[in-house]
Amino acid sequence: LVGIVAVDQCPFSGRWRFIVLSEEQERSIGREEAQNLLQNFKVQNVEVLTENHPLHHAVDQVIQEILAVQLPRYTTEAAEKVDAFQRALVGPEMPPEWRVHVVMDCQRNACALPSGDIFLHAGMIALCQDAQMLSVVLSHEICHVLCRHGVEAVSQTIFWDGTWGFLKSMSLTMTWMIGLPLLAASITAHTVLVDLPYSRHLEEEADCIGMELHARAGFNPEAVPELWARMMQASRDDGELMPSEWVSTHPSHEHRQRDLAALVPTVLPIYRSVAEARPVEEPTSRPWGRRVARAVLGLAMNLNPHQDNTIEFFAWEIAQVIQRAKDKQVQEEV
């Protein structure tokens, strides 16, 4: 009965899934996790940028562009797409408020919580280098929230915990030599054959829906596979040992780059139609007040006077800091 009541449909893919927590419970978990993360950063003395920092403002602008679009949506009544994304933006499926936290550490990572809190690490900004590439990451993470992937994963855990509790009780009624090895093998098999593939499937769904969200926000979808090409190169440069995909919660960088490159032709017309409908602002047409503000910001922060993109400037600065830290580590090892 619980399983029937908890059946839910992903609004943007039409996929049926099992969810046992309410939206309010989901957001409560997100708020608690956000506070835990912020507290951990404080304890570890990791800086989180304030809202008045220009980089925070620039990242928030990208997020607002993503949230301002309409995304085709499946309805429960009929498996057809409708432009109802704006209703979702103000409906119970969306957090009441989105907040970005720019975390100044070297991690190439980002996450979005059901509470609307988005954590973006400086290492990822350095990898992305500009707003176009940053939108790929943010669209993907926002889609995890739109599709309720977090609570879906928790619901799966609750369901399977009950199943394994039953198997455990059954195994204890068997002899020690048969029962415990059987239980261990079952748990290992379930992790490899169910949990990990399921997690990878959620990532792939966020990749695909995120690409369309990215394009409808006016960003080129060709940047999506390029991000994963950069991730592959960065991992190689750092000498990271990537686990085999079948024992990972995420698809491999190569897998994502290849699959998303194949999707570009289907999403590119959406981007082109959005780009054609959007008025182009020439650099010389920028209001004088914004030009003066940028000039003052440049003097205060020693910005290159020809640098017209806040994200690009700070990405370059962060990359320099990361590289100096790597060089220092190499020297200390030698």
VOFI-38478 format. One record per atom (N, C-alpha, C, O): x, y, z; residue in three letters. Coordinates in pm, whole numbers, plus 50000, padded with zeros to 5 digits. Layout:
XYZALA
...
//
This chain:
500834987950000LEU
500005000050000LEU
500875012650000LEU
500605022049926LEU
501935012750085VAL
502835024150090VAL
503475026549955VAL
503605037849910VAL
503875015449889GLY
504515016549758GLY
503585022849656GLY
504015030849574GLY
502285019249661ILE
501325024749566ILE
501125039649592ILE
501105047549498ILE
500975043449720VAL
500755057349755VAL
501965065749719VAL
501815077349682VAL
503175060049729ALA
504405067549710ALA
504865067949565ALA
505935073449538ALA
504095062549472VAL
504495063149331VAL
504355077549282VAL
503345084149305VAL
505415082349215ASP
505475096149171ASP
506075096549031ASP
506775087248991ASP
505785107248957GLN
506315108748822GLN
507235120648815GLN
506875131548858GLN
508425118748760CYS
509355129848740CYS
508715139548641CYS
508355135548531CYS
508575152248678PRO
507825161648594PRO
508485164948461PRO
507815169648369PRO
509795162548447PHE
510485166748326PHE
510935155248237PHE
511425157548127PHE
510795142948283SER
511145131448199SER
509985121748185SER
509975113248096SER
508995122948274GLY
507865113648270GLY
508165100148332GLY
507335091048326GLY
509345098848393ARG
509755085948452ARG
509035083948586ARG
508965093048668ARG
508505071848606TRP
507865068548733TRP
508895063848833TRP
509845056848797TRP
508715067848961ARG
509665063949065ARG
508945062849200ARG
507745065249210ARG
509705059249303PHE
509175056649436PHE
509675067549531PHE
510885068749553PHE
508755075749587ILE
509125086449680ILE
508205085849802ILE
506985085749789ILE
508805085449920VAL
508005083950042VAL
508005096450130VAL
507255097150226VAL
508835106450098LEU
508915118550179LEU
508165130050112LEU
508145131149989LEU
507565138550193SER
506845150050140SER
507835160950098SER
509015160450132SER
507335170850024GLU
508195181849981GLU
508695189750101GLU
509835194450100GLU
507875191350203GLU
508295198750322GLU
509395191150397GLU
510365197050443GLU
509235177950408GLN
510295169850469GLN
511585170850388GLN
512685171650444GLN
511435170850256GLU
512595171850167GLU
513325185050190GLU
514555185150201GLU
512585196050197ARG
513205209050217ARG
513825210250355ARG
514865216650372ARG
513195204150453SER
513745204350589SER
515095197250593SER
516035202050657SER
515185185850526ILE
516465178750517ILE
517505187550448ILE
518665188050489ILE
517085194350342GLY
517995203050270GLY
518495214450356GLY
519685217650354GLY
517595220750432ARG
518015231750520ARG
519005227050625ARG
519985233850653ARG
518735215450682GLU
519635210050785GLU
521015206850726GLU
522045209750788GLU
521035201050606GLU
522305197750541GLU
523075210450505GLU
524305210850517GLU
522365220750460ALA
523025233450426ALA
523685239550549ALA
524825244350541ALA
522995239350662GLN
523575244750785GLN
524785236650828GLN
525765242250876GLN
524715223450813ASN
525855214850848ASN
527065218050761ASN
528185218850810ASN
526835219850631LEU
527935223050541LEU
528565236550576LEU
529785237750582LEU
527725246650600LEU
528245259850635LEU
529025259450766LEU
530055266150779LEU
528535251550862GLN
529245250350988GLN
530585243250969GLN
531585247151030GLN
530605232950885ASN
531865225950858ASN
532885235050791ASN
534065234650825ASN
532435243350697PHE
533355252550632PHE
533925262550733PHE
535095266250726PHE
533075266750827LYS
533525276150929LYS
534565269751020LYS
535575275851052LYS
534315257251061VAL
535255250051148VAL
536585247851076VAL
537655248951136VAL
536525244850947GLN
537725242250868GLN
538385255050818GLN
539385254550747GLN
537815266450857ASN
538345279450817ASN
538365281150665ASN
539305286950609ASN
537335276150598VAL
537175277650454VAL
536245289450428VAL
535125289750480VAL
536685298950350GLU
535905310950325GLU
534715308150235GLU
534835301050134GLU
533575313650272VAL
532385313850186VAL
532085328450156VAL
531865336350248VAL
532065332050029LEU
531945346049991LEU
530635352150040LEU
529605345550044LEU
530695364850077THR
529505372150118THR
528695375949994THR
529195375549882THR
527445379650015GLU
526555382849904GLU
526975395249827GLU
526615396649710GLU
527735404349891ASN
528135416649822ASN
529435415049745ASN
529915424749686ASN
530005402949743HIS
531225400749666HIS
530865400149518HIS
529855394049482HIS
531665406449430PRO
531325406549285PRO
531245392549223PRO
530435390449133PRO
532055383049269LEU
531965369549214LEU
530665362849254LEU
530035356049173LEU
530255364749380HIS
528975359349426HIS
527845364949340HIS
526955357649298HIS
527905377849316HIS
526855384349237HIS
526845378949094HIS
525765376749037HIS
528015376949035ALA
528095372048897ALA
527535357848885ALA
526825354748790ALA
527855349248982VAL
527335335548982VAL
525815335649000VAL
525095328148934VAL
525335344249088ASP
523895345149112ASP
523175349748987ASP
522045345448962ASP
523785358448907GLN
523165362848782GLN
522975351148686GLN
521945350248619GLN
523965342248679VAL
523835330448593VAL
522685321748641VAL
521905316748560VAL
522575319948772ILE
521495311848828ILE
520135317848795ILE
519205310648760ILE
520015330948807GLN
518735337548779GLN
518365336048632GLN
517185334748599GLN
519345336348542GLU
519055334248400GLU
518525320048377GLU
517625318048296GLU
519075310448448ILE
518625296548434ILE
517195294948485ILE
516375288348423ILE
516925301148599LEU
515605299548661LEU
514515307448590LEU
513325305348615LEU
514895316648502ALA
513915325148435ALA
513325318848310ALA
512455324848246ALA
513775306848273VAL
513325300948146VAL
512135291648167VAL
511755288448280VAL
511555287448054GLN
510495277448054GLN
511075264448001GLN
511745264147898GLN
510805253848072LEU
511315240648033LEU
510145231348005LEU
509215230648085LEU
510145224147892PRO
509045214847865PRO
508865204747978PRO
509835200048037PRO
507635201748005ARG
507325193648122ARG
506285183048088ARG
505325185648015ARG
506495171248140TYR
505505160648122TYR
504395162148225TYR
504635166248339TYR
503185158848186THR
502065158848279THR
501715144548316THR
502005135248240THR
501095142848430THR
500675129548471THR
499525124548384THR
499415112648355THR
498655134048342GLU
497475130148266GLU
497825124948127GLU
497175115848076GLU
498835130648064ALA
499195126547928ALA
500695127847911ALA
501305137247961ALA
501285118347843ALA
502735118547823ALA
503085128047709ALA
503645123947608ALA
502745140647728GLU
503085150747627GLU
503725162647697GLU
503425165647813GLU
504635169447624LYS
505345180547684LYS
504495193247678LYS
503825196047578LYS
504535200847785VAL
503855213747790VAL
504805223747855VAL
505605220047941VAL
504715236247813ASP
505555246647872ASP
504915251248003ASP
504195261148007ASP
505195243948109ALA
504605246948240ALA
505685249248344ALA
505425248248464ALA
506885252248298PHE
507985253748393PHE
507775265548486PHE
508165265148603PHE
507145276348435GLN
506935288048519GLN
506025284548638GLN
506215289848748GLN
505045275848615ARG
504175271748725ARG
504975264048830ARG
504735265448950ARG
505915256148783ALA
506745248648878ALA
507625258048960ALA
507935255249075ALA
508035269348897LEU
508905278748968LEU
508235284749091LEU
508905287949189LEU
506915286349086VAL
506225292349200VAL
505375282049274VAL
504695285349370VAL
505415269649228GLY
504595259249289GLY
505315251849401GLY
506455255349435GLY
504675241849458PRO
505245234649571PRO
506465226249536PRO
507195221949625PRO
506705223949404GLU
507835215549366GLU
509155222849375GLU
510215216549373GLU
509125236249385MET
510345244149385MET
510615249949524MET
509685253049598MET
511895251549558PRO
512215258549684PRO
511675272849678PRO
511665278849571PRO
511245278349791PRO
510715292049790PRO
511775302449759PRO
511455313449717PRO
513045298949781GLU
514125308449757GLU
515405300749723GLU
515695290349783GLU
516155305949628TRP
517435299949591TRP
518555308449646TRP
518515320749636TRP
519555302049705ARG
520715309149761ARG
521975302149714ARG
522095289949722ARG
522935310049665VAL
524205304349621VAL
525275307149726VAL
525325318049783VAL
526115297249751HIS
527235298449844HIS
528495295249764HIS
528695283849722HIS
529355305149744VAL
530605302949672VAL
531675299549774VAL
532055307949856VAL
532165287249767VAL
533105281849866VAL
534515282949809VAL
534815277249704VAL
535375290049878MET
536715292949826MET
537715282049864MET
538595284049947MET
537565270449800ASP
538555259849814ASP
538835254049675ASP
538235258249576ASP
539735244449669CYS
540215239449540CYS
539365228349480CYS
539675223549371CYS
538315224249547GLN
537515213049497GLN
536815216649365GLN
536265227549351GLN
536845207349271ARG
536055208849148ARG
534705202249174ARG
534465190949134ARG
533845209649242ASN
532595203549286ASN
531505214149298ASN
531775226049308ASN
530265209449296ALA
529095217849318ALA
527945208849358ALA
527935197049324ALA
526985214349431CYS
525795206649467CYS
524655216249495CYS
524865227749534CYS
523435211449473ALA
522235219149504ALA
521365210749595ALA
521165198849571ALA
520835216849698LEU
520015209949798LEU
518545213549780LEU
518225223949723LEU
517635204949828PRO
516185207549812PRO
515725220449876PRO
514655225449842PRO
516505225949967SER
516155238650030SER
516395250449938SER
515975261649968SER
517055248149824GLY
517385258949733GLY
518795264149752GLY
519205273549684GLY
519555258149842ASP
520945262049865ASP
521845255449760ASP
521835243249745ASP
522615263649689ILE
523545258749588ILE
524965261649636ILE
525295273149664ILE
525785251349644PHE
527175252849686PHE
528065251149564PHE
528065240649500PHE
528825261549534LEU
529735261349419LEU
531145263649470LEU
531435273949532LEU
532035254249443HIS
533405255149491HIS
534285262549391HIS
534075261749270HIS
535265269649444ALA
536125277949359ALA
536895269749257ALA
537145274549147ALA
537255257449291GLY
537965249049196GLY
537145246549071GLY
537695245448961GLY
535815245549086MET
534945243748970MET
534875256448887MET
534815255848764MET
534875268048953ILE
534875280748880ILE
536135282048796ILE
536085286548682ILE
537285278048853ALA
538535278548780ALA
538505269448658ALA
539055272948553ALA
537865257848671LEU
537755248548559LEU
536835254148451LEU
537145253248332LEU
535705259948492CYS
534715264848396CYS
535205277148319CYS
535035278048198CYS
535805286548391GLN
536425298448332GLN
535465309348288GLN
535865321048285GLN
534215306148255ASP
533295316748212ASP
531855312648244ASP
531585301548289ASP
530945322148220ALA
529535319948254ALA
528915308848170ALA
528065301348218ALA
529345307748044GLN
528815297447956GLN
529025283548014GLN
528095275448021GLN
530265280748056MET
530585267648110MET
530005265848250MET
529605254848288MET
529965276748325LEU
529415275948461LEU
527935272448457LEU
527435265748547LEU
527235276948355SER
525815273748341SER
525595258748324SER
524575253448367SER
526555251848262VAL
526435237348246VAL
526345230748384VAL
525485222448408VAL
527255234648473VAL
527305228948608VAL
526055232648686VAL
525425223948747VAL
525695245348685LEU
524565249948765LEU
523245244348713LEU
522365241148793LEU
523085243248582SER
521855237548526SER
521705223048569SER
520615218548604SER
522815215648566HIS
522795201648609HIS
522375200448755HIS
521505192448789HIS
522975208548841GLU
522665207648984GLU
521235212049013GLU
520565205949096GLU
520775222548947ILE
519395227148967ILE
518405216448923ILE
517355214648984ILE
518755209148816CYS
517865198448769CYS
517735187248871CYS
516685180948880CYS
518785184648948HIS
518665174749055HIS
517545178649152HIS
516805170049200HIS
517445191649180VAL
516405196449272VAL
515045196149205VAL
514065191749264VAL
514975200849079LEU
513695200949008LEU
513115186948996LEU
511905185049007LEU
513985177148973CYS
513545163248957CYS
513435155849090CYS
513035144249092CYS
513765162349199ARG
513695156449334ARG
514555143749344ARG
514155133849405ARG
515725144249285HIS
516595132649285HIS
517095129149425HIS
517265117349458HIS
517335139349508GLY
517835136749642GLY
516875128549725GLY
517255118449784GLY
515615132849729VAL
514615125649809VAL
514275112249744VAL
513885102849813VAL
514405111449612GLU
514195098749544GLU
515235088549589GLU
514905076949614GLU
516495092949600ALA
517555083949646ALA
517325079649791ALA
517535068149827ALA
516875089349874VAL
516585086150014VAL
515435076050021VAL
515485066750102VAL
514415077649939SER
513275068549939SER
513705054449899SER
513225044649956SER
514595053549801GLN
515115040549761GLN
515845033849877GLN
515725021749899GLN
516625041949950THR
517355036550065THR
516405031350171THR
516615020650227THR
515335039050199ILE
514355034850299ILE
513715021550258ILE
513535012550339ILE
513365020650130PHE
512735008350081PHE
513684996450093PHE
513294985950145PHE
514924998150046TRP
515844986850047TRP
516354983550186TRP
516694972050213TRP
516414993550276ASP
516784990550414ASP
515784980850476ASP
516164971650549ASP
514504983050444GLY
513494973750494GLY
513654959950434GLY
513484949850502GLY
513994959550305THR
514194946650237THR
515384939150296THR
515304927150322THR
516484946350316TRP
517684939650369TRP
517504935850516TRP
518104926150563TRP
516664943750588GLY
516374939650726GLY
515664926250729GLY
515934917950816GLY
514764924250633PHE
514074911450624PHE
515064900350588PHE
515034889550648PHE
515944902950490LEU
516934892950450LEU
517884889550565LEU
518294878150583LEU
518214900050642LYS
519124897650755LYS
518464888450857LYS
519094879250908LYS
517184891150887SER
516504882650984SER
516384868350932SER
516474858851010SER
516194866850801MET
516124853650743MET
517474846550749MET
517554834550776MET
518544854450724SER
519884848350723SER
520274843450862SER
521004833650875SER
519774850450966LEU
520134846451102LEU
519464833351142LEU
519894826751237LEU
518414829451069THR
517774816651099THR
518524805051034THR
518274793351065THR
519454808350942MET
520244797950877MET
521484794950959MET
521754801651059MET
522214785150918THR
523474782350985THR
524444793650959THR
524324800650859THR
525424795651048TRP
526384806651037TRP
527144805950906TRP
527374816250843TRP
527544793950862MET
528384792450742MET
527614795550615MET
528214798950514MET
526294794350619ILE
525484796950500ILE
524854810850506ILE
524874818250408ILE
524304814250622GLY
523544826650635GLY
524344839250614GLY
523974847450531GLY
525464841150688LEU
526234853450679LEU
526894855450542LEU
526814866450488LEU
527534845350484PRO
528074847350348PRO
526994850750247PRO
527224858750156PRO
525814844650262LEU
524714847550171LEU
524274862150184LEU
524044868850084LEU
524174866950309LEU
523774880850332LEU
524814890350275LEU
524464900050208LEU
526094887650301ALA
527174896350251ALA
527164896850099ALA
527314907550040ALA
526994885450036ALA
526974884949890ALA
525774892449835ALA
525864899149732ALA
524624891349904SER
523414898149858SER
523584913249866SER
523214920449773SER
524144918049978ILE
524344932449994ILE
525324937749890ILE
525074948149830ILE
526424930649868THR
527404934849768THR
526794935049630THR
526984944549554THR
526064924649596ALA
525424923949465ALA
524414935249447ALA
524324941149340ALA
523644938149552HIS
522664948849542HIS
523324962349520HIS
522844970349440HIS
524434964849589THR
525154977549573THR
525624979349429THR
525454989949369THR
526224968849374VAL
526814969549241VAL
525744969249132VAL
525854976149030VAL
524704961149153LEU
523714958949048LEU
522494968149056LEU
521784969848957LEU
522254974149173VAL
521064982649189VAL
521424996849230VAL
521115006349158VAL
522064998449347ASP
522325011849401ASP
523155020449307ASP
522755031549272ASP
524315015449266LEU
525215023449184LEU
524645026349045LEU
524705037849000LEU
524075016448975PRO
523445019748846PRO
522305029748861PRO
522115038348775PRO
521545028748970TYR
520435038048992TYR
520965052249009TYR
520425061748953TYR
522045053549088SER
522655066749108SER
523175072348977SER
523005084248949SER
523805063948896ARG
524315068548766ARG
523165072848675ARG
523295082248597ARG
522035065748685HIS
520875069348603HIS
520355083248640HIS
519995090948552HIS
520325086448768LEU
519875099748811LEU
520825110548759LEU
520385121248719LEU
522115107648760GLU
523085117248706GLU
522865119348557GLU
522925130648508GLU
522615108648485GLU
522405109748340GLU
521115117548311GLU
521065125148214GLU
520095115548393GLU
518845122948373GLU
519085137748396GLU
518585146048320GLU
519835141248500ALA
520155155348527ALA
521025161148417ALA
520905172948384ALA
521905152948359ASP
522725157548247ASP
521855161448128ASP
522025172248071ASP
520915152748091CYS
520095154947972CYS
519125166647991CYS
519035175447905CYS
518415166848104ILE
517475177748129ILE
518235190748151ILE
517805201448108ILE
519375189648218GLY
520205201448242GLY
520695207748114GLY
520785219948104GLY
521015199548014MET
521465205047885MET
520375213447821MET
520655224147767MET
519115208747827GLU
518025216547769GLU
517775229247848GLU
517525239847790GLU
517845228347980LEU
517675240248065LEU
518765250448033LEU
518495262348023LEU
519995245648018HIS
521145253947982HIS
520895261047849HIS
521145273047838HIS
520385253847750ALA
520155259647618ALA
519015269847621ALA
519105280347557ALA
517955266847694ARG
516815275947701ARG
517155288647777ARG
516465298747764ARG
518215288147858ALA
518685300147928ALA
519575308747839ALA
520065319247881ALA
519785304247716GLY
520565312047621GLY
522035308647617GLY
522835316647568GLY
522405296847667PHE
523805292547666PHE
523985281247564PHE
523115272647548PHE
525115281347497ASN
525385271847389ASN
525515257647443ASN
526365255247529ASN
524715247947395PRO
524805234147445PRO
526115227347406PRO
526465217047464PRO
526835232847310GLU
528125226947275GLU
529125227947390GLU
530145220947391GLU
528825236647487ALA
529685237847604ALA
529555225947698ALA
530445223547780ALA
528445218547687VAL
528195207547781VAL
529215196247766VAL
529865192747865VAL
529375190347648PRO
530425180047636PRO
531825185647657PRO
532725178547701PRO
532005198547625GLU
533325204747646GLU
533695204847794GLU
534865203347829GLU
532695206847881LEU
532965206548025LEU
533565193148066LEU
534525192748143LEU
532985182148015TRP
533455168948055TRP
534805165647992TRP
535575157648046TRP
535095171747876ALA
536445170447820ALA
537455177347911ALA
538555172347932ALA
537075188847965ARG
537955195848059ARG
538125187948188ARG
539225187248244ARG
537025181848235MET
537105173748357MET
538065162048337MET
538855158748425MET
537985155648220MET
538885144548189MET
540335149148192MET
541185142648252MET
540605160548127GLN
541975165548120GLN
542485169648256GLN
543635167048290GLN
541625176048335ALA
542035180448470ALA
542365168448558ALA
543325168748635ALA
541565157748547SER
541825145648625SER
543165139348585SER
543915134648670SER
543435139348455ARG
544715133848409ARG
545885142348457ARG
546905137148500ARG
545715155548448ASP
546785164448491ASP
547105162748640ASP
548255164048682ASP
546075159948718ASP
546255158148862ASP
546665143948899ASP
546925141049015ASP
546725135148800GLY
547095121248828GLY
546055113748907GLY
546385104448981GLY
544785117648894GLU
543715111048968GLU
543455097048912GLU
543435094948791GLU
543275087649001LEU
542925074048961LEU
541405072848964LEU
540805072149071LEU
540785072648846MET
539345072048837MET
538875057548848MET
539365048848777MET
537925054948939PRO
537425041148953PRO
536645036848830PRO
536155045148754PRO
536535023948811SER
535715018848702SER
534275023648721SER
533795024748833SER
533605026448611GLU
532265032048619GLU
531305023048695GLU
530425027948766GLU
531455010048682TRP
530485000948742TRP
530565000648895TRP
529674995048960TRP
531625006548953VAL
531705007549100VAL
531635022249143VAL
532085025649252VAL
531075030849058SER
530995045149087SER
529545049749091SER
528675043849026SER
529295060449167THR
527955066349173THR
527675075249053THR
526525078849028THR
528725078848977HIS
528585087748862HIS
529075080948735HIS
529975072548741HIS
528495084348621PRO
529075079548495PRO
530485085148479PRO
530815095548536PRO
531315078448402SER
532675083248380SER
532635096148299SER
531675098948228SER
533725104048310HIS
533825116348232HIS
533725113248083HIS
533055120448009HIS
534395102548039GLU
534375098847898GLU
532955095347851GLU
532525099447743GLU
532245087847934HIS
530865083947903HIS
529985096247888HIS
529215097347792HIS
530095105447982ARG
529255117347979ARG
529605126247859ARG
528715131547793ARG
530885127747832GLN
531305136047720GLN
530755130447588GLN
530265137947503GLN
530855117247572ARG
530405110847449ARG
528885111647433ARG
528385115347327ARG
528155108247539ASP
526685108047530ASP
526105122047511ASP
525155123947435ASP
526665131747581LEU
526145145447571LEU
526505151847437LEU
525745160047384LEU
527665148147383ALA
528015153147250ALA
526995148247147ALA
526665155447053ALA
526495136047165ALA
525505130547073ALA
524165137747084ALA
523385137746988ALA
523895143947199LEU
522625151047219LEU
522645165347168LEU
521595171447150LEU
523835170847145VAL
523955184847105VAL
523095188246984VAL
522395198446987VAL
523095180146876PRO
522295183846758PRO
520805185246786PRO
520125193046718PRO
520295177946884THR
518855178846913THR
518525191246998THR
517395196046995THR
519495196247072VAL
519265207747161VAL
519695220847096VAL
519205231547133VAL
520595220147000LEU
521135232146936LEU
520055241046875LEU
520155253246887LEU
519015235446808PRO
517955244146754PRO
517245252246862PRO
516825263546837PRO
517095246546982ILE
516465253947093ILE
517305266047128ILE
516795277147142ILE
518615263647142TYR
519525274647175TYR
519495285547068TYR
519465297447100TYR
519505281546942ARG
519515291246832ARG
518235299546829ARG
518285311546803ARG
517105293246856SER
515845300646857SER
515815310646973SER
515305321746957SER
516365306747087VAL
516435315847202VAL
517395327247171VAL
517095338847200VAL
518555323947111ALA
519545334247079ALA
519015344246977ALA
519295356146987ALA
518245339446879GLU
517685348346778GLU
516625357646835GLU
516475369046791GLU
515895352646935ALA
514835360746994ALA
515355370747097ALA
514645380047136ALA
516575368747142ARG
517125377247248ARG
517875389047187ARG
518725387047101ARG
517555401247230PRO
518275412947176PRO
519745412647217PRO
520085409147330PRO
520615416347124VAL
522055416247149VAL
522465429947200VAL
522155440247140VAL
523165429947314GLU
523645442447372GLU
525105444547332GLU
525975436647368GLU
525345455047257GLU
526715458247216GLU
527485463547336GLU
526915470347422GLU
528795460647343PRO
529615465547454PRO
529555480647468PRO
529595485847580PRO
529455487847355THR
529445502347362THR
528115507947411THR
528035519747446THR
527075499547414SER
525755504447454SER
525515502947603SER
524435506247652SER
526515498147676ARG
526345496447820ARG
526135510047885ARG
526875519347855ARG
525145511547974PRO
524895524448038PRO
526165529748105PRO
526975522148158PRO
526295543048101TRP
527525548948154TRP
527725545748301TRP
528855544648348TRP
526625544048374GLY
526745540948517GLY
527425527448540GLY
528225525948633GLY
527095517548454ARG
527725504448467ARG
529195505148427ARG
530035498248485ARG
529515513548326ARG
530905514848284ARG
531735521048396ARG
532855516748423ARG
531165531248462VAL
531875537648574VAL
532055527848689VAL
533125527148749VAL
530985520048719ALA
531075510348829ALA
532145499948801ALA
532895496148891ALA
532215495448675ARG
533225485448640ARG
534635491448650ARG
535565484748693ARG
534775504248610ALA
536075510748619ALA
536525512048764ALA
537685509748796ALA
535565515948852VAL
535895517148994VAL
536265503649053VAL
537215502449130VAL
535465493149016LEU
535755479649063LEU
537135475149016LEU
537885468849090LEU
537455478648890GLY
538755474848837GLY
539895481248913GLY
540895474648941GLY
539765493948945LEU
540825500649021LEU
540945494849161LEU
542055492849211LEU
539805492149225ALA
539815487149363ALA
540405473149371ALA
541045469749471ALA
540195464949267MET
540605450949272MET
541725447749173MET
542045436149151MET
542305458349114ASN
543405456549020ASN
542995447848901ASN
543755439248857ASN
541775450148851LEU
541285442448736LEU
541945447448608LEU
542285459148595LEU
542125438448515ASN
542575442148382ASN
541505451148319ASN
540345447148312ASN
541865463048272PRO
540845472148218PRO
540115466348097PRO
539015470848065PRO
540705456448028HIS
540065450247912HIS
539255437847951HIS
538605431747866HIS
539285434148077GLN
538555422348123GLN
537105426148147GLN
536805433948237GLN
536195420448065ASP
534785424448070ASP
533915413948136ASP
532695414848130ASP
534515404248198ASN
533735393448257ASN
534255390248396ASN
535385385748413ASN
533415392648494THR
533835390548633THR
534205376048659THR
535195373248726THR
533405366748606ILE
533675352548629ILE
535025348648569ILE
535805341548631ILE
535275353248447GLU
536545350048382GLU
537725355148463GLU
538725348248479GLU
537615367448514PHE
538705373148592PHE
538985365048717PHE
540125361348743PHE
537935362148795PHE
538145354848919PHE
538545340348893PHE
539305334448971PHE
538025334448785ALA
538445320848751ALA
539945320348724ALA
540625311148767ALA
540435330448654TRP
541875331248627TRP
542675332748756TRP
543695326148776TRP
542185341548846GLU
542865343648974GLU
542895330849057GLU
543915327249115GLU
541755323949063ILE
541665311549141ILE
542595300949083ILE
543275293849156ILE
542615299948949ALA
543485290148884ALA
544955292848918ALA
545725283448937ALA
545335305548925GLN
546715308948961GLN
547035304649104GLN
548115299349131GLN
546095306849194VAL
546305302849334VAL
546435287649344VAL
547315282649414VAL
545575280349274ILE
545635265749276ILE
546955260749220ILE
547555251449275ILE
547405266749110GLN
548655262449048GLN
549835265149139GLN
550745256849149GLN
549835276549206ARG
550935279549300ARG
550945269549415ARG
552015265349460ARG
549765265649462ALA
549685255749569ALA
550225242249523ALA
550915235349599ALA
549925238349397LYS
550435225849343LYS
551955226249328LYS
552655216649361LYS
552465237549277ASP
553905238949260ASP
554625238049394ASP
555685231849405ASP
554045244149496LYS
554645243849629LYS
554675229549683LYS
555655225349744LYS
553565222049661GLN
553495208249707GLN
554565199749638GLN
555205191449702GLN
554745201849507VAL
555765194249434VAL
557165197249488VAL
557975188249505VAL
557425209949515GLN
558735213649569GLN
558985207449705GLN
560095203049735GLN
557935207149788GLU
558095201249922GLU
558345186149914GLU
559095180649994GLU
557695179549815GLU
557905165149797GLU
559295162049748GLU
559875151649783GLU
559845171149667VAL
561205169049615VAL
562215171449726VAL
563425170149703VAL
//
